[in-house]
Amino acid sequence: MDPIKQRHMRKHKLEPRSRSSFPRVVFAAGVTVLLLGIVMASASAQTSSQPPTRTIEVTDIEQGQSNAHVVEVPPTVSPEILPLVAAPLPQWNVHPQSEAEWKNFRDSFTAPTLAALPGIRQELGVTLDHGVIGGVKVNILTPHVIAKENENRVLLHFHGGGYVLNPGDAGTREATYMAAFGQAMVISVDYRLAPENPYPAALDDCMAVYRELLATNHPKRIGVFGTSAGGALTLALVLRAKTEGLPLPGAIAPGSPQSDMTKTGDSYQTLEFIDNFQVSYDGWLKDALAVYANGHDMMDPLLSPVYGDLSDLPPAILTSGTRDLFLSNTVRVHRKLRQAGVIAELQVFEGLSHNEYAMVPTAPETKEAFAEIARFFNEHLKW
């Protein structure tokens, strides 16, 4: 291990370690949406004048009439991210019933990510190490070059996955991008997952790491970020830290946060099946949130931070996309932060579904998203 990385690990108290069926959704206006299928574009089709499309049949229940609604891939997305935006719906409408079934689902979801990450790290010039902070496993992502302003800072990352997915190295994709495009060392928390470890296990692990970092780092030099469940954990951490009287981090970046565990918000309705990543609240996501909450009130602010007191929170930058099922989750948090007088920025990417700004390393949207977060951290974290 090189001397700079060793110094960072000592400073931040890092201990090394070894290591479907067709969906039907009824809208309030009496309209049912039936997904018929997706037309995938071939490489030649993508370069032709005909954009790739998905077709959704919209049926008016009262009139008994059906009309095909064609959803085109917007020509305003980059060529690099277009195949992702045009991709078919993933396996979303599954409902694991036991810990074993959740583990099988987790393994199948994780496998392609684990296969892709070594190449992504090599391409972006980022190394991965493992450690323990406060008794919790962490992954450390270090770029080949750490910017001078980041030498005394630490970026703390919480991964997404509905509290049930992305264990171990699989949870480091977003942290890898932040390390590369932000030129900073990132500590990604490998928190315990449901259903084996329900609430508050994930938040407890994040808090344990944060408390330990406070012992050796000025809080205003700590930036916290994460997407989806990781965005919710980012918000929940600062709410809990505020309640416990702990110093708050200098800035936060909750990306497309799962800020409301209930099916509340416009985009849960309007972007259902338009989002080709998360797809619908009523698939595995709803079940995942239930097994994590484990009977706890889903409107508890530590589970659904949008219902918390967001006053006096650190400056925040939020990220989403125009096809993101969680767009309303993101917008509602942003508005509530602004209403509370908190410095808050919102970046929304054209045509992107949930988390897609954190998937394609070569896409300009990805670089821009994390460069904006890095810029925000640089403005609000102490040197």
LORO-126515 format. One record per residue (C-alpha): residue in three letters; x, y, z. Coordinates in steps of 0.25 Angstrom, whole numbers, plus 5000, padded with zeros to 4 digits. Example, Ala and Ser with C-alpha at 12.3 -4.5 7.8 and 13.67 -1.06 7.14 Angstrom:
  code    c1    c2    c3
   ALA  5049  4982  5031
   SER  5055  4996  5029
***
This chain:
  code    c1    c2    c3
   MET  5000  5000  5000
   ASP  5006  5014  4996
   PRO  5009  5024  5007
   ILE  4998  5034  5004
   LYS  4988  5023  5005
   GLN  4994  5018  5018
   ARG  4994  5032  5024
   HIS  4979  5033  5020
   MET  4976  5020  5026
   ARG  4983  5023  5039
   LYS  4976  5037  5040
   HIS  4962  5032  5038
   LYS  4964  5020  5047
   LEU  4963  5009  5037
   GLU  4966  4995  5041
   PRO  4970  4986  5029
   ARG  4962  4973  5028
   SER  4962  4961  5018
   ARG  4952  4958  5011
   SER  4830  4952  4941
   SER  4817  4954  4940
   PHE  4810  4966  4932
   PRO  4808  4977  4942
   ARG  4794  4984  4944
   VAL  4793  4998  4951
   VAL  4780  5005  4953
   PHE  4782  5020  4954
   ALA  4772  5029  4962
   ALA  4766  5035  4949
   GLY  4761  5021  4945
   VAL  4772  5017  4935
   THR  4779  5004  4935
   VAL  4793  5002  4929
   LEU  4797  4989  4923
   LEU  4811  4987  4919
   LEU  4812  4980  4906
   GLY  4827  4979  4904
   ILE  4839  4986  4899
   VAL  4845  4988  4886
   MET  4860  4987  4888
   ALA  4869  4995  4878
   SER  4880  4988  4870
   ALA  4893  4996  4868
   SER  4888  4999  4854
   ALA  4874  5004  4859
   GLN  4881  5013  4869
   THR  4889  5020  4858
   SER  4876  5021  4849
   SER  4866  5032  4849
   GLN  4856  5023  4857
   PRO  4859  5024  4872
   PRO  4857  5011  4880
   THR  4844  5011  4887
   ARG  4835  5004  4898
   THR  4820  5002  4896
   ILE  4810  5003  4907
   GLU  4796  5000  4905
   VAL  4787  5010  4912
   THR  4772  5005  4915
   ASP  4761  5014  4919
   ILE  4753  5005  4928
   GLU  4740  5013  4927
   GLN  4740  5014  4912
   GLY  4747  5000  4910
   GLN  4756  5006  4900
   SER  4771  5003  4898
   ASN  4782  5011  4892
   ALA  4796  5009  4890
   HIS  4805  5019  4896
   VAL  4819  5019  4890
   VAL  4831  5024  4899
   GLU  4842  5028  4891
   VAL  4857  5029  4896
   PRO  4859  5044  4896
   PRO  4870  5048  4886
   THR  4875  5058  4897
   VAL  4882  5047  4904
   SER  4897  5044  4901
   PRO  4900  5033  4892
   GLU  4908  5026  4903
   ILE  4896  5025  4912
   LEU  4885  5023  4901
   PRO  4886  5008  4902
   LEU  4883  5008  4917
   VAL  4871  5017  4915
   ALA  4866  5008  4904
   ALA  4868  4995  4911
   PRO  4856  4986  4915
   LEU  4850  4985  4928
   PRO  4858  4977  4938
   GLN  4853  4966  4947
   TRP  4845  4975  4956
   ASN  4832  4968  4959
   VAL  4837  4957  4968
   HIS  4833  4955  4983
   PRO  4843  4947  4991
   GLN  4836  4940  5003
   SER  4848  4935  5011
   GLU  4862  4939  5015
   ALA  4867  4928  5005
   GLU  4859  4934  4994
   TRP  4864  4948  4997
   LYS  4878  4943  4997
   ASN  4876  4936  4983
   PHE  4870  4949  4978
   ARG  4882  4957  4984
   ASP  4892  4948  4978
   SER  4886  4949  4964
   PHE  4885  4964  4965
   THR  4899  4965  4970
   ALA  4906  4956  4960
   PRO  4907  4965  4948
   THR  4911  4977  4957
   LEU  4923  4969  4963
   ALA  4927  4965  4949
   ALA  4927  4979  4944
   LEU  4934  4986  4956
   PRO  4949  4982  4954
   GLY  4949  4987  4940
   ILE  4942  5000  4944
   ARG  4952  5003  4955
   GLN  4964  5000  4945
   GLU  4958  5009  4935
   LEU  4956  5021  4945
   GLY  4969  5019  4952
   VAL  4963  5015  4966
   THR  4967  5004  4975
   LEU  4959  4997  4985
   ASP  4963  4993  4999
   HIS  4955  4987  5011
   GLY  4955  4992  5025
   VAL  4947  4993  5038
   ILE  4943  5005  5045
   GLY  4935  5005  5058
   GLY  4934  4990  5057
   VAL  4927  4992  5043
   LYS  4932  4987  5030
   VAL  4936  4997  5020
   ASN  4941  4998  5006
   ILE  4952  5009  5003
   LEU  4952  5015  4989
   THR  4965  5023  4986
   PRO  4968  5030  4973
   HIS  4982  5030  4967
   VAL  4982  5045  4970
   ILE  4975  5052  4982
   ALA  4973  5066  4980
   LYS  4980  5075  4990
   GLU  4967  5081  4995
   ASN  4963  5067  4999
   GLU  4975  5062  5006
   ASN  4969  5065  5020
   ARG  4955  5062  5016
   VAL  4947  5049  5016
   LEU  4935  5045  5008
   LEU  4926  5035  5014
   HIS  4917  5027  5005
   PHE  4904  5019  5007
   HIS  4900  5010  4996
   GLY  4886  5007  4990
   GLY  4879  4994  4988
   GLY  4866  4996  4996
   TYR  4873  4991  5009
   VAL  4874  4977  5003
   LEU  4884  4977  4992
   ASN  4898  4981  4989
   PRO  4906  4974  5000
   GLY  4922  4975  5000
   ASP  4929  4980  4988
   ALA  4916  4981  4980
   GLY  4912  4994  4988
   THR  4924  5002  4983
   ARG  4920  5006  4969
   GLU  4915  5020  4973
   ALA  4927  5021  4982
   THR  4937  5018  4971
   TYR  4931  5029  4962
   MET  4932  5039  4974
   ALA  4946  5035  4976
   ALA  4950  5037  4961
   PHE  4942  5049  4958
   GLY  4944  5056  4971
   GLN  4958  5052  4973
   ALA  4956  5048  4988
   MET  4957  5036  4996
   VAL  4943  5030  4999
   ILE  4939  5021  5010
   SER  4927  5012  5007
   VAL  4920  5006  5018
   ASP  4917  4991  5016
   TYR  4905  4992  5025
   ARG  4896  4980  5029
   LEU  4885  4976  5020
   ALA  4870  4972  5022
   PRO  4863  4963  5024
   GLU  4874  4956  5032
   ASN  4877  4970  5039
   PRO  4864  4979  5039
   TYR  4863  4993  5044
   PRO  4871  5000  5050
   ALA  4883  4991  5047
   ALA  4887  4998  5034
   LEU  4886  5012  5041
   ASP  4893  5007  5053
   ASP  4905  5003  5045
   CYS  4905  5016  5037
   MET  4905  5023  5051
   ALA  4916  5015  5057
   VAL  4925  5018  5045
   TYR  4921  5033  5046
   ARG  4924  5034  5061
   GLU  4937  5028  5059
   LEU  4941  5037  5048
   LEU  4937  5049  5057
   ALA  4948  5045  5067
   THR  4959  5048  5057
   ASN  4953  5058  5047
   HIS  4947  5071  5048
   PRO  4932  5069  5044
   LYS  4932  5081  5034
   ARG  4942  5073  5026
   ILE  4933  5061  5025
   GLY  4923  5060  5013
   VAL  4913  5049  5013
   PHE  4906  5043  5000
   GLY  4898  5032  4995
   THR  4887  5028  4985
   SER  4873  5022  4987
   ALA  4873  5015  5001
   GLY  4887  5021  5002
   GLY  4881  5035  5000
   ALA  4871  5032  5011
   LEU  4882  5027  5020
   THR  4889  5040  5018
   LEU  4877  5048  5022
   ALA  4874  5039  5034
   LEU  4888  5040  5039
   VAL  4888  5055  5040
   LEU  4874  5054  5046
   ARG  4879  5044  5057
   ALA  4892  5052  5059
   LYS  4884  5064  5061
   THR  4875  5057  5071
   GLU  4887  5051  5078
   GLY  4894  5064  5079
   LEU  4906  5060  5070
   PRO  4913  5070  5061
   LEU  4907  5069  5047
   PRO  4915  5067  5034
   GLY  4919  5079  5026
   ALA  4911  5075  5014
   ILE  4902  5064  5009
   ALA  4898  5059  4995
   PRO  4885  5050  4996
   GLY  4883  5044  4982
   SER  4869  5040  4978
   PRO  4866  5037  4992
   GLN  4856  5027  4997
   SER  4851  5038  5006
   ASP  4837  5033  5007
   MET  4835  5018  5009
   THR  4820  5019  5006
   LYS  4815  5020  4992
   THR  4813  5035  4993
   GLY  4817  5045  4982
   ASP  4813  5048  4968
   SER  4824  5041  4961
   TYR  4821  5028  4967
   GLN  4808  5029  4958
   THR  4813  5037  4946
   LEU  4826  5030  4944
   GLU  4822  5015  4947
   PHE  4827  5007  4936
   ILE  4834  5019  4929
   ASP  4845  5017  4939
   ASN  4853  5005  4934
   PHE  4861  5002  4946
   GLN  4852  5003  4958
   VAL  4839  5001  4950
   SER  4829  5001  4961
   TYR  4827  5002  4976
   ASP  4819  4990  4975
   GLY  4830  4980  4971
   TRP  4841  4975  4980
   LEU  4843  4989  4985
   LYS  4831  4989  4993
   ASP  4834  4976  4999
   ALA  4848  4980  5002
   LEU  4844  4993  5010
   ALA  4834  4984  5018
   VAL  4845  4974  5022
   TYR  4854  4985  5026
   ALA  4844  4993  5034
   ASN  4840  4980  5040
   GLY  4827  4985  5046
   HIS  4832  4999  5049
   ASP  4824  5011  5046
   MET  4828  5014  5031
   MET  4826  5029  5034
   ASP  4836  5030  5045
   PRO  4846  5040  5040
   LEU  4858  5031  5042
   LEU  4851  5022  5031
   SER  4844  5033  5023
   PRO  4853  5045  5025
   VAL  4844  5055  5018
   TYR  4835  5054  5030
   GLY  4846  5059  5039
   ASP  4850  5073  5044
   LEU  4860  5077  5033
   SER  4863  5090  5039
   ASP  4878  5093  5042
   LEU  4883  5082  5033
   PRO  4896  5083  5025
   PRO  4896  5089  5011
   ALA  4891  5078  5002
   ILE  4891  5075  4987
   LEU  4881  5065  4982
   THR  4881  5057  4969
   SER  4870  5051  4960
   GLY  4865  5049  4946
   THR  4853  5052  4938
   ARG  4848  5037  4937
   ASP  4852  5034  4952
   LEU  4841  5027  4960
   PHE  4847  5035  4972
   LEU  4847  5048  4965
   SER  4836  5053  4975
   ASN  4844  5047  4987
   THR  4855  5056  4982
   VAL  4847  5068  4979
   ARG  4839  5068  4992
   VAL  4852  5067  5001
   HIS  4858  5078  4993
   ARG  4846  5087  4995
   LYS  4845  5084  5010
   LEU  4860  5087  5011
   ARG  4858  5101  5004
   GLN  4846  5103  5013
   ALA  4854  5101  5025
   GLY  4865  5111  5020
   VAL  4875  5100  5017
   ILE  4885  5102  5005
   ALA  4880  5092  4995
   GLU  4882  5090  4981
   LEU  4875  5080  4971
   GLN  4881  5074  4959
   VAL  4871  5066  4949
   PHE  4877  5059  4937
   GLU  4869  5058  4924
   GLY  4863  5044  4921
   LEU  4869  5036  4932
   SER  4862  5026  4941
   HIS  4865  5023  4956
   ASN  4880  5023  4959
   GLU  4884  5023  4944
   TYR  4893  5035  4946
   ALA  4902  5025  4954
   MET  4903  5013  4945
   VAL  4911  5017  4932
   PRO  4925  5021  4935
   THR  4927  5026  4921
   ALA  4914  5035  4920
   PRO  4916  5050  4921
   GLU  4904  5050  4930
   THR  4911  5041  4940
   LYS  4923  5050  4940
   GLU  4915  5063  4941
   ALA  4907  5057  4953
   PHE  4919  5054  4961
   ALA  4926  5066  4957
   GLU  4915  5075  4962
   ILE  4914  5067  4975
   ALA  4930  5069  4976
   ARG  4928  5084  4973
   PHE  4917  5085  4984
   PHE  4926  5078  4994
   ASN  4938  5087  4990
   GLU  4929  5099  4993
   HIS  4924  5095  5006
   LEU  4934  5086  5013
   LYS  4946  5091  5020
   TRP  4960  5089  5015
***
